[in-house]
Amino acid sequence: MMYTSLIRPLLFQLSAEHAHNMALGGLRIVSQSGISTAALRAAVGSVPDAPVQAMGLTFRHPLGLAAGMDKNAVALRAWEALGFSHLEIGTVTPRPQPGNPKPRMFRLPEDEALINRMGFNNGGAEAAALRIKSSKHCNLIVGGNIGRNKTTANEQAVDDYLAALNAVYAVVDYIAVNVSSPNTPGLRDLQSEASMRALLEAVANEAKRLGGKPVAVKIDPDSSKEHVQRTASLAVECGLKGIIATNTTVGRTGLRTPQARIDAIGAGGLSGAPLTRRSTEVVEWVREAVGSSASVLGVGGVRTAKDVHDKLNAGADLVQVYSGLVYEGPAMVRQLAAAWNA
Ligand SMILES: Cc1cc2nc3c(=O)[nH]c(=O)nc-3n(C[C@H](O)[C@H](O)[C@H](O)COP(=O)(O)O)c2cc1C
């Protein structure tokens, strides 16, 4: 209540990225002391456990924080205090990079949505790994979401993924291979069958060599059912343990936001409520394709306990949120617990 009536109106006065940085900065400060994380935990209230086995790991409950919110792993203990069972740091790339020019993140309040073209702004995989190592994140399962640098051609992409994998491997619980962001030119071309096979085999083999932590791949919501199912089956064939469905969409259909505003915003990935149905459908397609041979992580437009339910019913083992948190605020995790605590 306090978030939607008091804090959100203040944050929404600021540009979306500035508000994001302020909120994350606050959580970063909270993360630095046991007293403040305990206070945050007490303020939010306890989130009931409902253990889930996925990718060979045990999660406290199904709900996690999607990649992109805490790219550089600055606030792990605060995310844990808010009640998340897991989060994905990143996308991190082997070398630090600034991302696209600003403005690059936009709110669409009429649609409870966001459009972003951040472009993997991040401080580099090694810096994130050092922060994870020093943050003693007890109960939180951490996924390392990895990508290639903007200046690396797709022909050399495998080298970038392997470098990022090696940088974070020791400090994460699973690896997420991001080939589905629409904001790095050419990245989605890695989802073609030949490129995908080469990349996933290389990452899976390297993870195996390093000790066998599970690897998942994150896919887009804009491909056909046939392509999604072929990709999911290929991932299993290559030894992956999870499919994350989905990233943001390049689609713009059915929005309430005036077309002139959409045009003015320009390119980027759309997330939030307009993505809910499509991403749930993709979860269903993936589950149909992989059966019980891989875990499915459902992400896209989750805001209510019903949305969590729908993703679980469609076949997801785990559910992640990003945009919903911007609109609903930190008490959201506890509210969504109704989905597994009914
Ligand atoms: C500002 C912003 C940045 C994002 N950055 C990343 C990223 O770096 N890597 C990634 O895999 N997904 C990224 N995502 C996608 C989210 O992880 C998620 O897949 C997508 O937003 C759909 O979920 P949602 O509707 O709950 O936001 C980003 C999303 C937003 C809104």
PDBQT file of the ligand as one rigid body, heavy atoms in Angstrom, charges set to zero:
ROOT
HETATM    1  C1  LIG A 401      15.035  -2.813 -17.904  1.00  0.00    +0.000 C 
HETATM    2  C2  LIG A 401      15.134  -4.282 -18.193  1.00  0.00    +0.000 A 
HETATM    3  C3  LIG A 401      16.392  -4.870 -18.341  1.00  0.00    +0.000 A 
HETATM    4  C4  LIG A 401      16.495  -6.240 -18.623  1.00  0.00    +0.000 A 
HETATM    5  N1  LIG A 401      17.733  -6.786 -18.747  1.00  0.00    +0.000 NA
HETATM    6  C5  LIG A 401      17.843  -8.116 -18.985  1.00  0.00    +0.000 A 
HETATM    7  C6  LIG A 401      19.119  -8.724 -19.087  1.00  0.00    +0.000 A 
HETATM    8  O1  LIG A 401      20.158  -8.082 -18.922  1.00  0.00    +0.000 OA
HETATM    9  N2  LIG A 401      19.171 -10.061 -19.358  1.00  0.00    +0.000 N 
HETATM   10  C7  LIG A 401      18.040 -10.828 -19.503  1.00  0.00    +0.000 A 
HETATM   11  O2  LIG A 401      18.153 -12.039 -19.729  1.00  0.00    +0.000 OA
HETATM   12  N3  LIG A 401      16.816 -10.277 -19.403  1.00  0.00    +0.000 NA
HETATM   13  C8  LIG A 401      16.697  -8.956 -19.149  1.00  0.00    +0.000 A 
HETATM   14  N4  LIG A 401      15.459  -8.385 -19.037  1.00  0.00    +0.000 N 
HETATM   15  C9  LIG A 401      14.253  -9.240 -19.273  1.00  0.00    +0.000 C 
HETATM   16  C10 LIG A 401      13.655  -9.736 -17.982  1.00  0.00    +0.000 C 
HETATM   17  O3  LIG A 401      14.549 -10.568 -17.288  1.00  0.00    +0.000 OA
HETATM   18  C11 LIG A 401      12.352 -10.518 -18.262  1.00  0.00    +0.000 C 
HETATM   19  O4  LIG A 401      12.670 -11.649 -19.041  1.00  0.00    +0.000 OA
HETATM   20  C12 LIG A 401      11.324  -9.696 -19.027  1.00  0.00    +0.000 C 
HETATM   21  O5  LIG A 401      11.315  -8.354 -18.577  1.00  0.00    +0.000 OA
HETATM   22  C13 LIG A 401       9.915 -10.263 -18.872  1.00  0.00    +0.000 C 
HETATM   23  O6  LIG A 401       9.522 -10.279 -17.514  1.00  0.00    +0.000 OA
HETATM   24  P1  LIG A 401       8.589  -9.146 -16.860  1.00  0.00    +0.000 P 
HETATM   25  O7  LIG A 401       7.394  -8.984 -17.743  1.00  0.00    +0.000 OA
HETATM   26  O8  LIG A 401       8.267  -9.646 -15.483  1.00  0.00    +0.000 OA
HETATM   27  O9  LIG A 401       9.404  -7.895 -16.814  1.00  0.00    +0.000 OA
HETATM   28  C14 LIG A 401      15.324  -7.026 -18.749  1.00  0.00    +0.000 A 
HETATM   29  C15 LIG A 401      14.062  -6.430 -18.588  1.00  0.00    +0.000 A 
HETATM   30  C16 LIG A 401      13.961  -5.086 -18.306  1.00  0.00    +0.000 A 
HETATM   31  C17 LIG A 401      12.582  -4.475 -18.147  1.00  0.00    +0.000 C 
ENDROOT
TORSDOF 0
